[in-house]
Amino acid sequence: MYRFTFSMIILLLLLATDGYCASGTASGVSNSMNPALSINGLFKSQYIQHNNSADDYGIELQEAEMHFTSVVDPFWKANVIFAVHPEEGQAEYGICVEEASIDALNVPAGFSLKLGKFFVPFGKHAKLHTHAFPFIKAPVAVESFLGEGLSETGVELTASLPVPWYSDLTVYGINGNTAIFDNENKELAYGAHSKNFFDITYNSTIEIGGSLLSGPASEDYYGLKSNMSIIGFDMTYKWISSKRSHGPALTISSEFIMPDFLDDDRTPMGWYAFTQYRFHHNWWIGYTSGLVDCDSEIYPNAISQGEILENKMNLTFAPSEFSALRAEVALYDNQASEEDHLCFTLQWNFTIGSHPAHSY
């Protein structure tokens, strides 16, 4: 595994460097044909109180991500993302394809089309890459009901709706290969996401969204074999000072997630809400609270058993858009067993290359 991962990284870097291809005169291939490349690295060090697992201590590579993007021809734009991360419970690293998709260009009537492997557009958090998380780990509600990374292969169609405000409606069909779905079931999973933006003032906006995801549930993940529908609602408020560059800024976001299983009367639910405030040119402070309420008999996933309440606070120093150093303290309170876990984490995030802008 080490040799394979190392070989893949070296090969991808060689393909992206100017030295790999000579000029157009010497090789007949122009360097302008190379895709835009960015690499992101995430390192963390953490300590968990009352936990003796060796995996929860020390310094480790949380994730390394390589992002390639380029216009293919006048009709398509390609996007490929590889991620390297530690294998669970092992000292080795694995490599996976997080995204490999093409977007249609110049689609008429305000439509956009995506084909390939991509993060499913459910709510606000599930479609984020790890380095874009507002906190070091995903909220327990997102992790419990949607798994760790909802990247699927399928087709996605988005339409801009003819309403007085900015509104998009996205519908998609996917294979259903991630952990939350029954891989042996050949039925496709499908879903939809509605996104609506409203201007509140000159320098503040609010986004309101709704999500639906339906497909065959995994018995290994949820503890039962059934068709499921997951409903979500999200809302995000953003304000930024218009008086000076990198001045005060505020983000408040919340999301509610509720799975519904066919012929089952249990009603699990989860939510989170967070706020981030930039109080100085390069300094952010954030706080989040969330809850997941699950029946321990139906959910074998350890973090999902019972009622888990989480509270996190972090302080981030971001000297530029290409690096950030974050210190975070998190408290996970199991309401059923009265077991608390206090976690202290340091994280360093860096990016090199022409990384595309994150979603709003």
C-alpha positions in Angstrom: 0.0 0.0 0.0 2.9 2.4 0.8 4.6 1.8 -2.5 1.3 2.1 -4.5 0.4 5.4 -2.8 3.9 6.9 -3.1 4.1 5.9 -6.8 0.7 7.5 -7.5 1.6 10.7 -5.8 5.0 11.0 -7.7 3.3 10.2 -11.0 0.6 12.8 -10.6 3.1 15.5 -9.6 5.3 14.7 -12.6 2.4 15.0 -14.9 1.5 18.4 -13.5 5.0 20.0 -13.5 6.3 22.1 -16.3 9.4 20.0 -16.6 7.5 16.9 -17.6 6.5 18.4 -20.9 8.9 20.5 -22.9 7.7 23.5 -24.9 5.3 23.2 -27.8 8.2 23.5 -30.2 10.2 20.6 -28.7 7.4 18.1 -28.0 4.4 19.2 -30.0 2.4 19.6 -26.8 1.9 23.0 -25.2 2.1 23.4 -21.4 -1.2 25.4 -21.6 -2.9 22.0 -22.2 -1.9 20.9 -18.7 -4.7 20.9 -16.1 -4.7 23.4 -13.2 -3.4 21.6 -10.2 -3.7 22.3 -6.4 -2.6 20.2 -3.4 -4.0 20.5 0.0 -2.5 19.1 3.2 -4.2 18.6 6.6 -2.2 17.7 9.7 -3.6 17.3 13.2 -2.6 16.4 16.7 -5.2 15.5 19.3 -5.7 14.3 22.8 -8.9 12.7 24.0 -9.6 12.5 27.7 -10.4 9.0 29.2 -9.4 7.3 26.0 -6.4 5.0 25.8 -6.5 4.2 22.1 -3.2 4.8 20.4 -5.1 6.1 17.3 -6.3 9.1 19.3 -2.9 10.5 20.1 0.1 12.0 18.4 0.6 13.9 15.1 -0.8 12.5 11.9 -1.6 13.4 8.3 -5.4 13.9 8.4 -5.7 14.1 4.6 -3.8 15.1 1.5 -5.9 16.1 -1.5 -4.8 16.6 -5.2 -7.2 18.6 -7.4 -7.0 18.6 -11.2 -9.4 20.8 -13.2 -9.4 21.8 -16.9 -11.6 22.6 -19.8 -11.8 19.5 -22.0 -13.3 21.1 -25.1 -16.0 23.7 -25.9 -18.6 21.4 -24.4 -17.1 20.0 -21.2 -15.1 20.9 -18.1 -13.4 18.1 -16.1 -12.8 17.9 -12.4 -10.7 15.1 -10.7 -9.8 15.0 -7.0 -7.7 12.3 -5.3 -7.5 12.0 -1.5 -4.8 10.3 0.6 -5.8 9.5 4.2 -4.9 7.1 7.0 -6.5 3.7 6.9 -8.8 3.1 9.9 -6.9 1.4 12.7 -3.8 0.9 10.6 -0.5 2.8 10.1 -0.9 2.7 6.3 -2.4 5.2 4.0 -5.0 4.7 1.3 -5.8 6.7 -1.8 -9.3 7.2 -3.2 -11.0 9.1 -5.9 -13.3 11.7 -4.2 -14.5 13.3 -7.4 -14.1 12.6 -11.1 -16.8 14.4 -13.0 -17.4 16.5 -16.1 -19.6 19.6 -16.3 -21.4 20.6 -19.4 -20.7 24.1 -20.7 -23.1 26.4 -22.4 -26.2 24.4 -21.5 -29.3 26.3 -22.7 -32.2 27.6 -20.7 -30.2 28.2 -17.5 -29.6 24.5 -16.9 -26.3 22.9 -15.8 -25.4 19.2 -16.1 -22.8 17.1 -14.2 -21.8 13.5 -14.9 -19.4 11.2 -13.0 -18.4 10.9 -9.3 -19.2 13.9 -7.1 -20.3 14.8 -3.6 -24.1 14.6 -3.3 -25.7 18.0 -2.8 -27.5 17.3 0.5 -27.7 20.3 2.8 -24.6 22.4 3.5 -22.0 20.2 5.2 -22.1 16.8 3.3 -20.8 18.3 0.1 -17.7 19.9 1.7 -14.2 18.5 1.4 -12.3 18.0 4.7 -10.2 21.1 4.4 -13.3 23.2 4.0 -14.9 22.1 7.2 -15.7 25.0 9.6 -14.6 22.7 12.4 -12.1 19.9 12.4 -14.6 17.0 12.4 -18.0 16.8 10.8 -21.1 17.4 13.0 -22.3 14.1 14.6 -25.7 14.5 12.9 -24.1 14.6 9.5 -21.6 11.8 10.2 -24.3 9.6 11.8 -26.9 9.8 9.1 -24.9 10.6 5.9 -21.6 8.8 6.6 -18.1 10.0 6.1 -18.1 11.5 2.7 -21.2 11.1 0.5 -19.4 10.8 -2.8 -21.4 8.9 -5.4 -21.4 8.2 -9.1 -24.3 9.4 -11.2 -25.9 12.4 -13.0 -26.9 15.7 -11.6 -29.1 18.3 -13.3 -29.6 21.9 -12.0 -32.0 24.5 -13.1 -32.3 28.2 -12.2 -35.9 28.9 -11.4 -37.7 32.0 -12.8 -38.5 33.7 -9.4 -37.7 37.2 -8.1 -34.8 35.9 -5.9 -31.9 33.6 -6.8 -33.1 30.0 -6.7 -31.6 26.7 -7.9 -33.3 23.3 -8.0 -31.0 20.3 -8.3 -32.1 16.7 -9.0 -29.8 13.7 -9.2 -29.7 9.9 -9.6 -26.8 8.0 -8.1 -25.6 4.4 -7.8 -25.8 4.2 -4.0 -22.4 2.7 -3.3 -21.4 4.5 -0.1 -21.7 2.9 3.4 -25.2 4.2 4.1 -26.7 2.4 1.1 -27.3 -1.4 0.4 -24.7 -2.2 -2.2 -26.4 -5.5 -3.1 -29.6 -3.7 -4.0 -29.4 -2.7 -7.7 -32.0 0.1 -7.2 -30.6 3.6 -7.8 -30.8 6.2 -5.1 -32.1 9.7 -6.0 -32.6 13.0 -4.5 -33.1 16.8 -4.8 -31.8 20.0 -3.3 -33.4 23.4 -3.4 -31.2 26.5 -2.8 -32.5 30.0 -2.3 -30.6 33.3 -1.8 -32.0 36.5 -0.5 -30.2 39.9 0.0 -31.0 41.2 3.5 -28.8 44.4 3.3 -26.0 45.7 1.1 -23.5 43.4 2.9 -25.6 40.5 4.2 -27.4 37.6 2.7 -29.4 34.6 3.8 -29.5 31.2 2.2 -32.4 28.7 2.8 -32.3 25.2 1.5 -34.2 21.9 1.5 -32.9 18.4 0.7 -34.3 15.0 0.0 -32.3 11.7 -0.4 -34.0 8.4 -1.0 -32.7 4.9 -1.6 -32.1 1.4 -0.2 -30.7 1.6 3.4 -27.6 -0.5 4.4 -28.3 -3.0 7.1 -24.7 -2.9 8.2 -24.9 0.8 8.8 -28.4 1.4 10.0 -29.2 -2.0 11.5 -32.1 -2.7 9.3 -32.8 -3.4 5.6 -35.4 -1.0 4.3 -36.0 1.8 1.9 -35.2 5.1 3.4 -35.8 8.8 2.8 -33.6 11.5 4.5 -35.1 14.9 4.7 -32.9 18.0 5.5 -33.4 21.7 6.0 -30.6 24.3 6.2 -30.2 28.0 6.7 -27.1 30.2 6.5 -26.7 33.9 7.3 -23.6 35.8 6.2 -22.5 39.4 6.9 -19.2 41.0 6.0 -18.0 44.6 6.7 -18.1 46.7 3.5 -15.9 49.4 5.1 -12.5 47.6 4.8 -10.9 44.6 3.3 -10.6 41.6 5.6 -12.7 43.4 8.2 -15.2 41.9 10.6 -17.3 39.1 9.1 -20.0 36.8 10.6 -21.4 33.4 9.5 -24.3 31.7 11.2 -25.5 28.4 9.9 -27.8 25.5 11.0 -29.0 22.2 9.5 -31.7 19.7 10.5 -31.6 16.1 9.3 -34.3 13.5 9.7 -34.2 9.9 8.3 -37.4 8.1 7.7 -37.5 4.3 7.2 -40.3 2.5 5.5 -42.5 0.4 7.8 -40.6 1.6 10.9 -42.1 3.8 13.6 -38.8 5.1 15.1 -38.0 8.7 14.3 -34.3 9.5 14.6 -33.2 13.1 14.1 -30.2 15.3 14.3 -29.2 19.0 14.0 -26.3 21.4 14.4 -25.8 25.1 14.5 -22.6 27.1 14.4 -21.3 30.7 14.3 -18.0 32.0 13.0 -16.8 35.5 13.6 -13.7 37.2 12.1 -12.7 39.7 14.8 -9.3 40.7 13.3 -7.7 40.7 9.9 -6.5 37.0 10.2 -8.3 35.7 13.2 -11.6 33.7 13.4 -13.4 32.4 16.4 -16.1 29.7 16.1 -18.7 27.8 18.2 -21.0 25.0 17.4 -23.6 22.9 19.1 -25.4 19.8 17.8 -27.4 16.8 18.7 -28.1 13.3 17.2 -30.9 11.2 18.7 -30.9 7.6 17.6 -32.2 4.3 18.9 -29.2 2.2 20.0 -30.9 -1.0 18.8 -31.2 0.2 15.3 -27.9 2.0 14.8 -24.8 -0.1 15.2 -22.6 2.8 14.3 -20.9 3.6 17.7 -21.1 7.4 17.6 -24.8 7.2 16.8 -26.0 5.1 19.7 -28.3 6.9 22.0 -28.4 10.7 22.3 -25.2 12.5 21.7 -24.8 16.2 22.4 -21.7 18.0 21.0 -20.2 21.4 21.8 -17.1 22.7 20.1 -15.1 26.0 20.2 -12.2 26.9 18.0 -9.7 29.7 17.3 -8.3 30.0 13.8 -5.3 32.0 12.6 -5.5 32.3 8.8 -2.6 34.4 7.4 -3.9 33.9 3.9 -6.4 31.9 2.0 -3.7 29.3 1.5 -3.0 28.3 5.1 -4.6 28.2 8.5 -3.7 27.0 12.0 -6.6 26.0 14.2 -7.0 25.1 17.9 -10.2 23.4 19.0 -11.8 21.9 22.1 -14.8 19.6 21.7 -17.1 17.9 24.3 -19.2 14.9 23.3 -21.8 14.1 25.9 -23.6 10.8 25.7 -27.0 11.5 27.4 -27.9 7.8 27.8 -24.7 6.4 29.3 -23.4 9.6 30.9 -20.1 9.2 29.2 -18.3 12.4 28.2 -15.3 12.7 25.9 -13.3 15.9 26.0 -11.1 16.3 22.9 -8.3 18.8 22.3 -7.1 19.2 18.7 -4.5 21.3 16.7 -4.8 21.4 12.9 -2.6 22.8 10.2 -4.1 23.4 6.8 -2.1 24.5 3.7 -2.9 24.7 0.0 -0.5 25.2 -3.0 -1.5 25.8 -6.6 -4.6 27.3 -8.2 -7.3 25.9 -5.9 -10.9 26.6 -7.1 -13.1 28.8 -5.0 -15.2 27.1 -2.3 -18.9 27.2 -2.6 -20.6 30.2 -0.9 
